[in-house]
Each structure stands twice: as structure tokens, then as C-alpha cells.
Amino acid sequence: MTETVSCQGCSQAVPRALFEERWKVCPKCGYHHPLTAQERLELLVDPGSFEEFDADLYSVDFLNFPRYLERLEAYRKETGLPSEMLTGYAQVGGHRLVIGITDMRFNMGSMGSVVGEKITRCFERAIEGRLPVLIVSGSGAGARMYEGTVALMQMAKTSAAVRRHHEAGLFYISLITHPTMGGTAASFVSLGHVILAEPGAMIGFAGARARAAIGERMPPELQTAESLLKHGMLDAVIPRERLRPALIWLLGFLAGEPPTTDGK
Ligand SMILES: [Zn+2]
């Protein structure tokens, strides 16, 4: 019997082989399911070009938050990752850049001190190497409550790093995936020179559940990538299978290469 997965968008059964082949995009409704950081690398960067840095940064429990360390240990075991994000040098279509990718499986990819530091170091290394930065965000939880104010401080810290990179005359592409909310959406995610998103991605500060808690209602489509594009908050919404060609085109344009139409 063919193994199937149930689509989170339309609840229909999709053959697993087809699901994987299409980078976890539902062939029936087009729903873009989250990719792991490793899958995202395979989708976007030239094979064998990724050189990870800062793999040894770990969160610590400076607030003595109940069960925080246990949770972190469980996420490490489940994902095989030391923290919420992978960062390193890579090439996309032969263009060298610094890339950072959050992994939703690790505590919703939320931003604590480690994500803030890793993002900051991405921009610092890019300034040293005169390189563009690509950050792929997918953080449903925004800033991490287990780290309190220190997590919130990462918003200012990462924003300042983006600014220094900008002042050095270098380019930053922010790619937003579903879902990206709270403190990440309100800091480095929204500061790209070019801001791209995947179709249907939910992007915003306070989501529907947070607003419902204070008695506010809002239309469900308000925080989608398509709505943000319509209101000028994004530059493009790009289906997953077109992302790599679009990035290659964009990086080539920045490098002053003549435009190509095939995205190869
Ligand atoms: Zn579907």
C-alpha cells in the first residue's frame, strides 16, 4: 500500500513520495508544510557548499525557568541540532553568502539569546567578508518566554546588526516561511532590503489567539503573506519550487551580472 501523509491544509491524503518530491508542498491545495533547516539547505544552496559556524552555541537557563533545560535537551534529541538555527557560509548559484535558517521543530524556532547571537554573528561575519546575508525565518513563537527580557533584547541587538551590515553597503534578503510571528517578525525579519515569503505564510506580531485573549477579532486572511504583499510589506510571494531560481536571479542582479530568464 502507498504510504500517505495527511495535508495540514486540506486534510487530504497525499502519497509520501510525491509529498517529499515536491518539497512538502501539497499537490492538491498548495499548502507549504514546514521544512527542517537541513531540508531548507538542500532546497536552496549549492550541494556541498554549506560551511557551518557557531555550531557550539547553547542556551543556558539563567532564569531558573522550570523544566527549560529538560525541554532543550528533548529538542536536541528530536532534531539532532544543538540549537534552533543553522548558520554558516554557503553558495547559491555560485554566489557566496552568509545564511541562517531557523528550524521550527526546535521550540518553534523561537528567538532566545542563542538565536539572537547567531543572527548577529551572521551579519558581523558578512561585514568582515563583504557578503550578502540570507535569513530564512520560521518562528511561530517569536521571542522566547523562557528567557524573559533577555529574549526581547535580541530584537534590538539583531536590528542593530542588520543596520551595521546595511551601513557597510551590503545586501540582506529576508525569506519568511510559515509561521513567523512576534519578536522575530518585529525585528530582523522585517528589515531585509528584499523581503520574500512563501505562499500562505502567516506573518504578524500578535496572532489570532493572542488577540482573541483580549477580546479582539480579526479576519483570518489579515496576517497572510498575500495580504502583506498587497499592503506593501513584502516584495514578493514565491512558491517553494521557484525560490532557488529567484534567489540566483536576485544575487546575480546584485553582482551586476546580465539578467537571465531561466533562473539557472
Ligand atoms: Zn492540501
Residues whose N, C-alpha, C, O or C-beta is under 5 A from the ligand:
A	BS01	ZN	C7 G9 C10 S11 C26 K28 C29 G30 Y31
